[in-house]
Amino acid sequence: MNDIGIAHLSLLQLEPDELIDIAAQSGFDFVGIRVRGATPTEQIPDQSPGSMMSRSTIARLDDTGVRVRDIEFLSLDGHTGREAWLPMLEAGAALGATTLNLAGQDPDTSRLADTLAELVSDAAAYGIVPALEPISYNAISTVGQASELASSAGAHLMLDPLHIQRGGSTPSDVAQLDPSLIPVLQLCDGPLDVPNSIEIREPLPRGMTADGEPRKVESRAHRLPPGDGELPLVDLIRSAPAGIPLSLEVPNAQITAELGALNYAKQLRRSTERLLSEV
């Protein structure tokens, strides 16, 4: 039986405590919380331990029984250091998180490996393991690249079916991984090939930008619920460890605007249950 959660990016317009309420009403077991913006323009509330938002979030966790599994988002770009990740680790530990999601943007692989190893060492004191996500438009874009770096540093992997497809990896690549590297599997859907252009008419939350590059626009605001696209999700789940927790990361500005946050979350939950029945 897979635990099923929802990632903050799916409903980034919600505050963390609001996300937990929506998750509970929709039948999700856990959430991912964004404690740091993925870009400098994203406006994320202060969630340091003892802050108003941290206290409110913990209260909602206690009331609902929903758990925080992971926090995000950190990009290791050759300049990011402890001043960025220590506040994230402090915030995440207060929420009970066990995973910190990150991307590898630094083209200097040797420097990136050293930075990741330093992060892993710092995170251990907080009971958190960093998880490196291969992202198709970053320096670390394939499952193989991410696996090599994560294994050497003692980190985990965060696997996303959209980026697996767009980066040229396959479920077979996932099947060859050490199962201990994969604490959770993200789910979303989309077409097999990236669209030539994507028009987003709805405003994106928290100052998030979609700069016109189709892969980035799709990733941030135009994903599809599981089963509504062409990605090999059944094969991917079968390639991952049995019973792995599944996190729904499905930002879609148009559908969310049409349905509202609660109905959209419920749709994602239903879509996932149908997919699991196929698996």
N, C-alpha and C positions, 0 to 999 in steps of 0.2 A: 504494500500500500504506500503510495507516494504522498508525502506531505506536499501541499500546494500553496504557494505564496504569490504575492504581487510586489513587483519592484516599483519604487517611487516614480521612475520615469514614465510608467504607464499613466499616472495621474499626478504629474508634477505640480499641477495647480493647487493641490491640497497641501496643507501644513502636515507635518508628521503625525500629530495627534488626530487630525481629521482622516488621514489615510488609514490609521489603525481602526477607527470606527467603521469606515467603509469596508475594510477587509473583513472585519468581524461580521458585519451584516451580510456579506457575500459568501461567507463560508471558507475564507482563506485561513490557513494555519499560521502563516508568518508574513512578514513584510521585509523589504529592503528600504533603508532610509538614506536619503541624500543629505549628508552633513556638510558637504563642501561642493560648490558649484563646479560643473565640468568645464566651464569657461568663465573668464573673468566677469562676464556680463550677467551671469545667473545670480539672482538675489535669493540666497539661502539664509534662513533665520539662524541666529546664534543658538547652538545646541550644546554649549559647554556644560559640564556637570554643574547643577544648581541653577542654571538659567531657567527662565520662565517656560521656554519651550521644552527643555529637557524634563522639567518636573511634570508638565502637562502630558508629555508623551509617556513617561513612566506610569503616570496615573491611569492612562487609557490602556496601557499594556496590562496592568494589574486588574483592571475592571473587565477586560474582554478575554484574557487568556491568549491573545495573539502574541507572537514572539517576534523580535527583531533578529534576523539571521545575518544580514550583511549591511554594511554601510558603504557609501561611495561619495565622490568619485575623485580619484587621484591619478594624475598623469605624470609619469616620470619622463621628463623632457630634457634632462641634462642640467637643469637648474633647480628642480624641485628637491627639497631637503627636509630635514627634521622640523623646520618651522612650519611646514605644511602638514606633515602627517602626524605629529604628536598631538595637536588639538583634535584631529579626527579620531585617533585612538582613544583619547580621553572621553570624547563624546560617545563613541561606540561602546566602550566598556561600561559606561553608565547605563546604556540601554540593553546590555546583555548580548551584543553582537559578537560573532565569532569569525567573521570574514570581512576583509576590506578589499573592495574591488578597485583595480587599477589598470591603467593602460601603459604600454611602452612606446613612447614617442621619440625617445633618444636614439638617433641613428648610430651612435657609438655603442656598440653592443657590449664591449668590455666595461665601459663606464656604467651602462645600464645594469649589468650584472652586479657590479659592486654596490650600486645604489639600492638595488632590490635586496641584496643580502643584508645591508644595514637596516633597511626597513623591517625585514623579517625578524632581525634580532631585537629591534625596539618593540615590535608588535607582540612578541612572546610574553613580555611582562604584563600585557593587558589581556592575555588569553585570546588574542586575535591572530589569524593567519592571513597574510595578504594573498589575493588571488589575481593573477595576471590574465587579462582578457586579450586574446588576439582580435584586433579591430582592423578591418579591411583597408582603411585609409591611414593607418599608423605605421611606424617603422616595424613593429611586431604585428604582423598581419595574418600569420598562419598558425594552425595548431602545433605544427612541428617546431617552429621558432619559439612559441610561448612555452611549450613543454620542456625544451632544452634549458631555457633560462630558469623556469620555475623549479625544475628538479635540482639544478645546481645550487639554487639559493635557499631551498627548503620552503618554497612557496607553493600555493595551489594554483589551479586554473579556473577561470570563469569562462564558460563556453556558451556562446550565443549563436543560435542557428543562422541568423541573418549574416553575421560576420563570418561564420564558417563558410557559408555559400559564397559570399562576395569576396572572401580572401582566397578562394580556390582550394579549400580543404573539404573533406568529406566525412560522413559517418564512419567510414573505414579507418580514417586517421584517429578518430576518437576511440574506436574499439581497441586500438593498439596501445592506448595509454595505460599507465599504472592507475588502477581504480582509485587509489588513495589520493591522487592529485585532484579529484573532482568532488568537491563538497556539495555542489548544487548545479543544476542544469537550467539555464534560462530557456524560455520558450517564446516564440512569436512565429509569424508566417509572412510570406511575401511571394512574389513571382520568382521564377528561377533566375531570370536575368534582371539586372538593375534597369529601371525605366530610363529612357533618354532624358526625360524632364519630368519634374513633379511640381505641381502648383499647390501651395498651401494657402488657403484663403483665411483660415482662422488664426487669430493671434496666438503665438506660442507663450507658455507660462514662464514667469520669473525672468523675463528678459532673455530667454533662450533664443538663439539665432539659428536660422537655416540659411546658409550663405549661397544657396543656388547650386552647389555641387550635388548631383543627384544622390550619391551614396550617403552623404551626410544628411540631406533632407529626409531621405527614406528612413535612416536610422533613428533620427530624432523625432519624427512626427508623422510617419506614413507607413507604419508596420501594420500587419493584419493579424487578427485573432487566429489561433491555431486551427487549422483545417480550412481556412478561407483562402489559402494560397497554394503554392506548389512546392514548398520546401520539403525535403525528405524527413519529416519530423518523426514518423514511426520508426524509420531506420535509425535515426539519431538516438531516440530513447532506448531502443534495443541495444545500441552500441555502448550506452553508458551503464554504470553499475546498477544492478537491480534495486528497485525501490528508491532510487535517488530522489531527493527533494527537487521540485520543479518550481521555478520562479518566473512568473509571467511579466515579461518586459515588452509591452506592446503599446507604445505611444502612437495614437492616431488622433490628430487634432479634429478632423471632421466628424468621426463617429462619436467621439467624446462630447463634442458640442451638440450633436443631435440627441444623444441618449441621456446625457448627464453622467456624473461620476459613478453613482451607485448602480445604475442600470448597465453601464459599460463594464464595471467590475463583475457584475453578475453574469454578463455575457461571456467574459473571459473565462470565468469559472466553468460555465456550462460547456464552452468549446473545449476546454482541457479535459473534462470528463469524457466527452465524446471521443477525443483523440486517444485517451487511455483505454477506452473500450476496444479500440482497434489494436492497440499494442497487446 
